[in-house]
Structures are given as structure tokens and as C-alpha cells.
Amino acid sequence: MLVHHEEHHPHLFRQKLRVNLEIFDDILDHISDHPIFQNQSNNPQLPISIQLAIFLNRAGHYSNAITLEDVAQWAGVSVGSVVNCTNRVMVAVLDAHDQFICFPAGDSEDSDLARKFAESRTCPEWRGGFLAIDGSTMDLFTKPGYYGETFYDRKSKYSLGCQVFFSFHLHVQKLI
């Protein structure tokens, strides 16, 4: 099914695994030689591409949107295999952390593209930075008088969202 989606339905591939085929292949190339995928047992592991697909399927869906049983049924494997595949790929990805996660130099072409994107799609003030941390909330004592319902959060409280924005020199530029 994975190969079929790659070749004939790339939009379904992206929907299920949350990455483009090129990114999938790049990750696969980086982790394929990891010793975690070597097996001295009479029971061979699943192909690394299938293990990566299982991992990405789980990682790309939040909370009750997917269960171990859902992934096992989709991949045609046992629940235990889903757990093992997830753990193996996570070990390989974490070991390759520095290859996968890095910040571009402030004067690079990638940085320039990021600045242009931020200016065109978000706040022009964010043009000078590259990293925003979002998610912390500050609880309010009571429902605000103006637009009160817009402050009601997923935890059934009234709160303000906090966002920190960093410049390319890792200085806090704004606290919103």
C-alpha cells in the first residue's frame, strides 16, 4: 500500500505520513545504516521503510486521532510490532539529531526565504527572526468583558496565550 500511495496517490501518502515523499526518502537514507535495524534473530525485522512509515503515521496524528490498533490494522502488523517499530525509528532519529535539526545561518538563503515568508504570511515584525515558541497560557481570573468567548481555551479556562519570538542571534525579540 505504501508503494501504491507513493506512485499513484502522493496526496494520500502525505495525509497519512505527514511528509512529502522526498522528505521520507531523505529520512530513510539517514537512518537506514543505524545498528538498531540490525537483527541477529531468526525473526527478521520489517523493512526500514515500513518501520519509518509506521513511526510517521503515529507521530503525525495527535491524541485519540489514532490508536496503536489503528496503526497495526493500517500496516498489517501486530500492536507489539507498531511499538517496536516506533521505538527503533525514534532511537535512530534521536541519534541523527544534529543531522535533522539545525538552525540556518542568519545570512543564508534559507534564512532570507524564511524572513520573506514570515513577512508575507504572518506579522511583518517577525521578519527579523526565525523561531517562535508558542503554547504557554496565563490564566485569567474571570471572563473578559470584551470578546470573552475568544479567551476560552481547550482546558475550559479563560486565558491569554503567550508567544516568545527569537532573533537570529537567539535574543528574545518580542514577548506577546
Rosetta blueprint (number, residue, H / E / L):
1 M L
2 L H
3 V H
4 H H
5 H H
6 E H
7 E H
8 H H
9 H L
10 P H
11 H H
12 L H
13 F H
14 R H
15 Q H
16 K H
17 L H
18 R L
19 V L
20 N L
21 L H
22 E H
23 I H
24 F H
25 D H
26 D H
27 I H
28 L H
29 D H
30 H H
31 I H
32 S L
33 D L
34 H L
35 P H
36 I H
37 F H
38 Q L
39 N L
40 Q L
41 S L
42 N L
43 N L
44 P L
45 Q L
46 L L
47 P L
48 I H
49 S H
50 I H
51 Q H
52 L H
53 A H
54 I H
55 F H
56 L H
57 N H
58 R H
59 A H
60 G L
61 H L
62 Y L
63 S H
64 N H
65 A H
66 I L
67 T L
68 L H
69 E H
70 D H
71 V H
72 A H
73 Q H
74 W H
75 A H
76 G L
77 V L
78 S L
79 V H
80 G H
81 S H
82 V H
83 V H
84 N H
85 C H
86 T H
87 N H
88 R H
89 V H
90 M H
91 V H
92 A H
93 V H
94 L H
95 D H
96 A L
97 H H
98 D H
99 Q H
100 F H
101 I L
102 C L
103 F L
104 P L
105 A L
106 G L
107 D L
108 S L
109 E H
110 D H
111 S H
112 D H
113 L H
114 A H
115 R H
116 K H
117 F H
118 A H
119 E H
120 S H
121 R H
122 T L
123 C L
124 P H
125 E H
126 W H
127 R H
128 G H
129 G E
130 F E
131 L E
132 A E
133 I E
134 D E
135 G E
136 S E
137 T E
138 M E
139 D E
140 L L
141 F L
142 T L
143 K L
144 P L
145 G L
146 Y L
147 Y L
148 G H
149 E H
150 T H
151 F H
152 Y E
153 D L
154 R L
155 K L
156 S L
157 K L
158 Y E
159 S E
160 L E
161 G E
162 C E
163 Q E
164 V E
165 F E
166 F E
167 S E
168 F L
169 H L
170 L L
171 H L
172 V E
173 Q E
174 K E
175 L E
176 I L
